[in-house]
Amino acid sequence: MAIIRISNNVLEELKLQASKKAADLSSPIGEVFILETIPVAGIKLRVPLDEYLAKIDGRTDIVPTGDAEFPIVVNNEVTVRDKKTFIDGKEVILLP
């Protein structure tokens, strides 16, 4: 899987948000932070990146960034309801 270049502004906004509020979803695998201003979410991992990538279904909107704090970004609208995650309205498992 190729590393997608995500704007430094997006990564900085994710880091700022993570410093100010709790994750939108948390599990032993990692934490999901959803930006409210643009349709992007960042994932802080508690497992190695390769281990995480082996567990997800290869969605093209879940991309590695090369960033140490947010190694995964979801380049799409993410919502969390009742501890379930949805990308563009479809239920997905972001933290398997």
N, C-alpha and C positions, 0 to 999 in steps of 0.2 A: 504494500500500500504506500502510495506516495505521500510525502508531507506537503500539505497545502499551506501556502503563506496566508496567514490571517493578519489583518491590519494591527499594527502595534497599538493603535487607539482602542481597538476592540479588546485586546488583551489587557491593556491598562484599565479599561472600564470594568472588566471582570475582576481584576485584582482589587480595585477600589471597592467594588460592591462586596466582595468576599471579606474585606476588612471591616465592613460596616454592618453586615447582617449574617444571620445563619444561612446555611445552605437550604435550598428549596427542597432537596431530597438528599438523604444520607444513608449509607449502608457500609458494611465492612469493605466493599470494593472501592468506594469513593464518595464524593459529594458533587451534586449538581447545583450550579448557580445559573439562574435565568436572568438575562438582561431584560429590563422592562422597556428600554428605549428602542431596541432593534431586535429582530427575530434571530437571536443567537443565545446559546447556552454554553457554559464551560464546565468541564468535568475535572476535578482534582482527584487524582488516583491514589489509592492506598496499596495498589498492587502494581507490578511491572507492566509497562505499556504493552509488551508483546502478549502477556497473559490476558489483559483486557481485550485486545484486538481479536484474540482467538475465541473469545466468548460471545462477541457480538455478531450480528448477521450480515456484515459487509455492506451496510447502508452507505450510500455515497454522501449523505449529509452528516455523517459522524466521521470526523477527520482528525488525524494527528497533526499537531501544530509545530512540534519541536520546542515548545515553551516548557520550562521546568515546572512552573506552578500549575499551569493549565495545559497539560499535554494533549487533551482532547477538546475539540469544540464541535458543537452541533450547529451547523450552518443552516438553520431552519427554525421555525417557531416551535418552542417547547412549552408544554404546560404540565402541571402536576395536579392531580385530583385523587384524593383518597390513597396516597402513596403509590399511585400508578402514573407512569409518564406517557405523554402523547407527543408525537411529532406531526405537525401539520394536521392535527385532529385524529391521527391513528395511533392506537396503543402500541407502544414498543417497550422493550426492556433495555434501559440505559445502564443499569447497575445490576448485571446478572448475578 
